[in-house]
Amino acid sequence: MKRREFGLTCAAAALAAISESISATNVSADETNAEKKLKILLIVGGHAYDRENLHAMLRDFPNATFDEISIPEKQDMLKPGLSRDYDVLVFHDQSFFELSQEQKENLEKLFGEEGVPTVMLHHSLISHPDYPLFRELYGAQYLLKDTEISGRVYPASSYLHPTDVNIFIVDRKHPVTEGVHDFKINDEVFKNVYYNPHIDVLARTDHPDGDPPTVWTWRYKKSPVFGMIQGDAGGAFNDPNYRKLFYQGVRYIVAQKGE
């Protein structure tokens, strides 16, 4: 073989090897991205909700997948070990059923000892009013009646729907609110909600029939928590600002797990 032909053959072989290496690298990167896809468990039950638009918001969540369960039918899924299957739990239920002692112990172990990133959306603020764990977990609670908490009596909460709600960003430098501007949506507001004084409020409203806090973060023992008052109607789930807050809030608390 002539020297020139030999050189061209070697060059072609080298290019083929590089191309194969690049292809293998791309496959490996795709597999890695697939493995890192966020796994969300949506928990519903006890109240009608805008399933179509909430599901659309979750389907549009970049690099994430979700499953949905309804409680009380699937309540026994909420137990230690669940964080191995899901990165974050999103509660949008409104539950008044009685939990068994075993179910309560499972919840306390899951959130308090194991720790799992948790999102509280709208209806779930009312869930299990006689079981303090959820008030402690969410950092807030809609009160169905006058309620004594830590020696102080709080009045019953109220709501107004539908109404235009102004949302003002409190902390523009926080990872949850980064790039989100003040906006308005048509949704429900709550008044006289109990809020833990130590929650980190990230957005508020000036609606006269609603409490100021609308978006917050919190930590219950080992579980980082993200709360959003709004989320009753499709107008919220379809709003790009609401979606951005939700997506960034979920990513933020997932990153906080174990810290």
C-alpha positions in Angstrom: 0.0 0.0 0.0 1.3 3.4 -0.9 2.1 5.8 2.0 -0.6 8.3 1.1 -3.3 5.5 0.9 -2.1 4.1 4.2 -2.3 7.6 5.8 -5.9 8.1 4.6 -6.9 4.6 5.8 -5.5 5.4 9.3 -7.2 8.7 9.4 -10.6 7.2 8.4 -10.2 4.5 11.1 -9.4 7.2 13.7 -12.4 9.3 12.7 -14.6 6.2 12.9 -13.3 5.4 16.4 -14.0 9.0 17.5 -17.5 8.9 16.0 -18.2 5.7 17.8 -16.9 7.2 21.1 -19.0 10.3 20.7 -22.1 8.1 20.0 -21.5 6.0 23.0 -21.0 9.2 25.1 -24.4 10.5 23.9 -26.2 7.3 24.7 -24.6 7.3 28.2 -25.6 11.0 28.7 -29.2 10.2 27.6 -29.4 7.3 29.9 -28.0 9.4 32.8 -30.6 12.1 32.1 -33.4 9.5 32.0 -32.2 8.2 35.4 -32.3 11.7 36.9 -35.9 12.3 35.8 -37.8 13.7 38.8 -40.5 11.3 40.1 -43.6 12.9 41.5 -46.5 11.3 43.4 -49.7 13.3 43.3 -52.1 12.6 46.2 -55.8 13.5 45.8 -59.1 12.5 47.2 -62.0 13.9 49.2 -62.7 16.9 46.9 -63.4 17.6 43.3 -60.5 19.3 41.5 -59.4 20.4 38.1 -57.8 17.2 37.1 -57.3 18.1 33.4 -55.3 21.3 34.1 -53.4 20.0 37.1 -52.3 16.9 35.1 -51.3 19.2 32.2 -49.1 21.2 34.5 -47.4 18.1 35.8 -47.0 16.6 32.3 -45.3 19.8 31.2 -42.9 19.7 34.1 -39.5 19.5 32.4 -37.6 16.2 32.9 -40.2 14.8 35.3 -42.9 12.1 35.5 -45.8 11.7 37.9 -48.2 9.1 39.2 -51.5 9.8 41.0 -53.1 8.0 43.9 -56.4 8.7 45.7 -56.8 8.4 49.4 -58.2 6.9 51.6 -58.1 4.0 49.1 -54.3 4.2 48.8 -53.4 5.6 52.2 -51.3 2.6 53.1 -48.8 3.6 50.4 -47.8 6.6 52.6 -45.3 4.8 54.7 -41.5 4.6 55.3 -39.6 3.6 52.1 -41.8 5.7 49.8 -38.9 8.2 49.2 -37.1 5.4 47.4 -39.8 5.4 44.7 -40.6 9.1 44.6 -38.6 12.3 44.9 -41.5 14.5 46.0 -45.1 14.1 47.2 -47.7 16.7 46.0 -50.8 16.8 48.2 -54.0 18.2 46.7 -56.5 16.2 48.7 -59.1 17.3 51.2 -59.3 14.4 53.6 -61.5 14.0 56.6 -61.4 10.2 57.0 -60.1 8.7 60.3 -56.5 7.5 60.2 -55.7 4.2 62.0 -52.9 4.3 64.6 -50.7 2.3 62.2 -51.3 4.9 59.4 -50.5 7.7 61.8 -47.3 6.0 62.9 -46.3 5.5 59.2 -46.8 9.1 58.4 -44.8 10.3 61.4 -41.9 8.0 60.4 -42.1 8.9 56.7 -42.1 12.7 57.3 -40.3 13.0 60.6 -37.7 10.3 60.5 -37.1 9.3 56.9 -37.9 12.7 55.4 -39.5 13.3 52.0 -39.9 16.6 50.0 -43.5 17.6 50.3 -45.7 20.1 48.4 -49.0 21.4 49.9 -51.5 22.7 47.3 -54.7 24.5 48.2 -57.2 21.8 49.2 -54.8 19.9 51.3 -54.5 22.8 53.8 -57.9 21.6 55.1 -57.0 17.9 55.4 -57.2 16.0 58.7 -58.2 19.0 60.9 -58.1 17.0 64.1 -54.7 15.4 63.5 -51.9 18.0 64.3 -49.2 16.3 62.1 -50.5 17.9 58.9 -50.6 21.4 60.5 -47.0 20.9 61.7 -46.0 19.4 58.3 -47.4 22.1 56.1 -46.6 25.0 58.4 -50.2 26.1 58.0 -53.8 25.0 58.4 -57.3 26.1 57.3 -59.3 25.9 60.5 -62.9 24.6 60.3 -63.7 26.0 63.8 -62.1 28.1 66.5 -59.0 26.2 67.5 -56.5 26.4 70.3 -52.9 26.1 69.2 -50.0 26.4 71.6 -52.3 28.1 74.2 -53.8 30.6 71.8 -57.3 30.4 70.3 -57.5 31.0 66.6 -60.8 31.9 64.8 -62.3 29.7 62.2 -61.1 30.3 58.6 -63.2 31.4 55.7 -62.9 31.5 51.9 -63.9 33.4 48.8 -64.2 32.1 45.3 -63.9 33.0 42.5 -62.0 36.3 42.8 -59.1 38.1 41.2 -55.9 37.7 43.3 -52.9 39.9 43.1 -49.7 37.9 43.8 -46.7 39.9 44.9 -43.2 38.4 45.1 -41.6 39.0 48.5 -38.1 37.6 48.0 -37.0 38.0 44.3 -33.6 36.5 44.9 -34.9 33.2 46.3 -34.4 30.1 44.0 -38.2 29.5 44.1 -39.2 33.0 42.9 -36.2 33.7 40.6 -37.5 35.2 37.3 -41.1 35.5 38.5 -42.8 38.9 38.5 -45.9 40.1 40.3 -49.0 38.7 38.6 -52.8 38.3 38.9 -54.9 35.1 38.7 -58.5 34.2 39.3 -58.7 31.7 42.1 -59.9 31.2 45.7 -58.5 32.9 48.8 -58.5 31.9 52.4 -58.8 34.1 55.5 -57.8 33.5 59.1 -55.6 30.5 58.2 -53.2 29.4 60.9 -49.6 30.0 59.8 -46.5 28.8 61.7 -44.7 32.0 62.6 -41.4 30.5 61.3 -42.4 29.7 57.7 -40.4 31.6 55.0 -43.0 33.6 53.0 -42.0 34.1 49.4 -45.1 35.6 47.9 -48.2 37.4 49.3 -51.5 38.9 48.3 -53.3 42.2 49.3 -56.8 40.7 48.8 -59.0 41.9 51.6 -60.7 38.5 52.0 -57.4 36.6 52.0 -54.4 36.2 54.3 -51.2 37.8 52.9 -49.0 34.6 52.7 -49.6 32.7 49.4 -46.3 30.9 48.8 -43.8 29.7 51.4 -41.2 27.1 52.3 -40.8 25.3 55.6 -39.1 22.3 57.1 -40.8 19.7 59.3 -38.1 17.7 60.9 -36.4 15.9 58.0 -39.0 16.9 55.4 -38.5 20.1 53.3 -41.9 21.6 52.4 -43.3 24.0 49.8 -46.7 25.5 50.2 -49.1 27.3 47.7 -52.5 28.6 48.8 -53.6 29.1 45.2 -54.5 26.1 43.0 -58.3 25.7 43.1 -59.0 26.4 39.5 -57.5 25.8 36.1 -56.7 29.5 35.8 -53.9 28.9 38.3 -52.5 25.7 36.8 -52.4 27.3 33.4 -50.8 30.5 34.5 -47.1 30.6 33.4 -46.1 32.5 36.6 -47.9 30.0 38.9 -46.3 27.1 36.9 -42.8 28.6 37.2 -43.2 29.0 41.0 -44.5 25.4 41.2 -41.7 24.0 39.1 -38.9 25.9 40.9 -40.5 25.3 44.3 -40.5 21.5 43.7 -36.9 21.5 42.5 -35.8 23.6 45.4 -37.2 21.3 48.1 -35.9 18.2 46.4 -32.5 19.8 46.5 -33.0 20.5 50.2 -33.5 16.8 51.1 -31.0 15.6 53.7 -29.6 19.1 54.4 
